[in-house]
Amino acid sequence: MTLLPVEPAWRLAERKEEHRWLIAGLWSEQAVGIVGGEPKCCKSFLALDIAVAVAAGIPCLRRFAVPRPGRVLLYAAEDALHIVRRRFEGICEAAGVALADLDIQVITAPALRLDLDADRNSLADTVARLQPRLLILDPFVRLHRIDENASGEVAPLLAYLRELQRRYGVAVLVVHHARKGAGNARAGQALRGSSEFHAWGDSNLYLRRDGDDLTLTVEHRAAADLVAVAVQLQAEPGPGAQIDQGDRAGGSAVRRRDAQGDLGAARDLVHLVPAVLALGGDVVQTRRAERPERREEPIVEPRLVRAWLGEVAG
């Protein structure tokens, strides 16, 4: 017989504990949640920037502080491993840290299915052995073969991830797609599939695009939500590159010329910044997304986040 834990009422806390953050204002300590958005809204790029910030103890998006760094465990289901490495190296170079110095562990298994007992057990054993502070799974659609619209099929998978969080004290971030054409819906309600996704999250981040404007919305279960922040992808040529004026995902495509002068495969060098205006290179001004005419004083003066990408991350 196994009894549930109990505590005399007089020993219960008199007041709520101070809220603890994995990333201040952005992701709660040991929170489960979603990074959501339509395709080509930079969800995967944001997830990788979060991974670097947590592992290095540097501000995420050069703005949101990480009180205590720790190991990150990542499974990138859609990207080849060399692409994942290249994206990490670009983010690290912009942040002034070395990838080799960061404790980011990447699961290299060709497949991971949360609807299979064997794979769930393997993931649980890996988390138990490595004890990461953050587990990132990107994207949810590649982690199962269930009907995402059926709450009875979605709920058990999310419950399993919640169990991982509680058993091992790990924050769990899941990248998930929003429905196409759901721009008028509330951010959480725009997620594809069952409403279980929105209800599950302790901290949820939503990226939404309106033309060239990209907005980050933050929701918390146990803390005040942030006012929506405008973020921007800015393309910039690297060595030997030239700008193609054709717009691509809110930035300009960057193409390299080889020794013969031919254009090589398009590769984007992008800045992901919590702002809509870059002044004098590295000084960034922020604004409220819903007050585009108002500008605040510069609050950060970092290198902008820049990475060579095989394609703009989803």
Residue pairs with C-beta under 8 A, 6 or more apart in sequence:
19 28
19 222
19 223
20 28
20 29
20 30
20 67
21 27
21 28
21 29
21 67
22 28
22 29
22 30
22 31
22 54
22 66
22 67
22 133
22 134
22 171
23 50
23 53
23 54
23 60
23 64
23 65
23 66
24 64
24 65
24 66
24 67
25 64
25 218
25 226
26 50
26 60
26 64
26 203
26 205
26 218
26 226
27 33
27 50
27 171
27 173
27 203
27 205
28 171
28 202
28 203
28 220
28 221
28 222
28 223
29 171
30 165
30 169
30 170
30 171
31 165
31 171
31 172
31 201
31 202
31 203
31 220
31 221
32 158
32 161
32 162
32 165
32 171
32 172
32 173
32 174
32 200
32 201
32 202
33 172
33 173
33 174
33 200
33 201
33 202
33 203
33 204
33 205
34 173
34 174
34 175
34 176
34 191
34 197
34 198
34 200
34 201
34 204
34 205
34 206
35 43
35 46
35 47
35 50
35 173
35 174
35 175
35 176
35 204
35 205
35 206
35 207
36 43
36 175
36 176
36 177
36 178
36 187
36 188
36 190
36 191
36 197
36 204
36 205
36 206
36 207
37 43
37 177
37 178
37 206
37 207
37 208
37 209
38 177
38 178
38 179
38 180
38 182
38 208
38 209
39 177
39 180
39 314
40 209
40 249
40 312
40 314
41 178
41 207
41 208
41 209
41 214
41 314
42 207
42 214
42 231
42 233
42 249
42 272
42 312
42 313
42 314
43 138
43 139
43 175
43 177
43 207
43 313
43 314
44 76
44 78
44 79
44 138
44 139
44 175
44 313
44 314
45 87
45 270
45 272
45 307
45 309
45 312
45 313
46 61
46 205
46 207
46 216
46 272
46 313
47 136
47 138
47 173
47 175
48 84
48 87
48 88
48 91
48 313
49 60
49 61
49 91
49 272
49 305
50 60
50 134
50 136
50 173
51 72
51 74
51 88
51 104
51 134
51 136
52 58
52 88
52 91
52 92
52 95
52 97
52 102
52 104
53 59
53 60
53 61
53 64
53 66
54 60
54 66
54 69
54 70
54 72
54 133
54 134
55 69
55 70
55 71
55 72
55 102
55 103
55 104
56 66
56 69
56 92
56 95
56 97
56 101
56 102
57 66
57 68
57 69
58 66
58 95
58 97
59 65
59 66
59 300
59 302
60 66
61 231
61 272
61 273
61 274
61 305
62 95
62 273
62 274
62 284
62 300
62 302
62 303
62 304
62 305
63 274
63 286
63 299
63 300
68 133
69 133
70 103
70 132
70 133
70 134
71 103
71 104
71 105
71 130
71 131
71 132
71 133
71 134
72 102
72 103
72 104
72 105
72 132
72 133
72 134
72 135
72 136
73 105
73 107
73 126
73 127
73 130
73 132
73 134
73 135
73 136
73 170
74 84
74 104
74 105
74 106
74 107
74 135
74 136
74 138
75 106
75 107
75 109
75 112
75 136
75 137
75 138
75 143
76 84
76 106
76 138
77 111
77 112
77 137
77 138
77 139
77 142
77 143
78 138
78 139
78 142
78 314
79 87
81 106
81 108
83 309
83 310
84 106
85 99
86 307
86 308
86 309
86 310
87 307
87 308
87 309
87 310
87 313
88 99
88 104
89 99
89 307
89 308
90 269
90 306
90 307
90 308
90 309
91 305
91 307
92 98
92 99
92 102
93 306
93 307
94 303
94 304
94 305
94 306
94 307
95 302
95 303
95 305
96 303
105 130
105 132
107 126
109 122
111 119
112 119
112 122
112 123
112 137
112 143
113 119
113 143
113 144
113 145
114 120
114 123
114 143
114 144
114 157
114 160
114 161
115 143
115 144
115 145
115 146
115 157
120 160
123 164
124 164
124 167
127 135
127 164
127 168
127 170
128 168
131 168
131 170
132 170
133 170
133 171
134 170
134 171
134 172
134 173
135 164
135 170
135 171
135 172
135 173
136 173
136 174
136 175
137 143
137 161
137 172
137 173
137 174
137 175
138 174
138 175
139 174
139 175
139 176
139 177
139 314
140 148
140 174
140 175
140 176
140 177
140 197
141 148
141 176
141 177
143 157
144 157
146 153
146 154
146 157
147 153
148 154
148 192
148 193
148 194
149 193
149 194
150 194
151 194
151 195
151 196
154 193
154 194
154 196
154 197
155 194
155 196
158 196
158 197
158 200
161 172
161 174
162 172
162 200
164 170
164 172
165 171
165 172
175 314
176 191
176 192
176 193
176 197
177 191
177 192
178 190
178 191
178 192
178 206
178 208
179 185
179 190
179 191
179 192
182 189
182 190
183 190
183 208
183 210
187 204
187 206
187 208
187 217
187 219
188 197
188 198
188 201
188 204
188 206
188 219
189 195
189 198
190 206
190 208
191 197
191 198
198 204
201 219
201 221
202 220
202 221
202 222
203 218
203 219
203 220
203 221
204 218
204 219
204 220
205 216
205 217
205 218
205 219
206 216
206 217
206 218
206 219
207 214
207 215
207 216
207 217
207 231
208 214
208 215
208 217
209 215
209 250
212 247
212 250
213 230
213 276
213 289
214 230
214 231
214 232
214 233
214 250
215 228
215 229
215 230
215 231
215 289
216 228
216 229
216 230
216 231
216 274
217 225
217 226
217 228
218 225
218 226
218 228
218 229
219 225
227 288
227 289
227 290
228 288
228 289
228 290
229 274
229 286
229 288
229 289
230 274
230 275
230 276
230 286
230 287
230 288
230 289
230 292
231 272
231 273
231 274
231 275
232 250
232 271
232 272
232 273
232 275
232 276
233 249
233 250
233 251
233 270
233 271
233 272
233 312
234 251
234 270
234 271
234 273
234 278
234 304
235 243
235 248
235 251
235 252
235 253
235 254
235 268
235 269
235 270
235 271
236 254
236 269
236 270
236 271
236 306
237 243
237 254
237 269
238 254
238 256
238 269
238 308
240 256
240 257
241 254
241 255
241 256
241 257
241 267
241 269
242 254
242 255
242 257
243 252
243 253
243 254
244 252
244 253
244 254
244 255
244 266
245 252
246 252
246 253
248 266
248 268
248 312
249 268
249 312
251 268
251 270
251 312
253 266
253 268
254 266
254 267
254 268
254 269
255 263
255 264
255 265
255 266
255 267
256 263
256 264
256 265
256 267
257 263
257 264
258 264
267 308
267 309
267 310
268 308
268 309
268 311
268 312
269 306
269 307
269 308
269 309
270 306
270 307
270 309
270 312
271 278
271 304
271 305
271 306
272 305
273 284
273 304
273 305
274 284
274 286
274 300
275 284
275 285
275 286
275 287
276 285
276 287
276 292
277 284
277 285
277 287
277 295
278 284
278 304
279 285
279 298
282 301
282 302
282 303
282 304
283 298
283 301
284 298
284 299
284 300
284 301
284 302
284 304
285 295
285 296
285 297
285 298
286 295
286 296
286 298
286 299
287 294
287 295
287 296
288 294
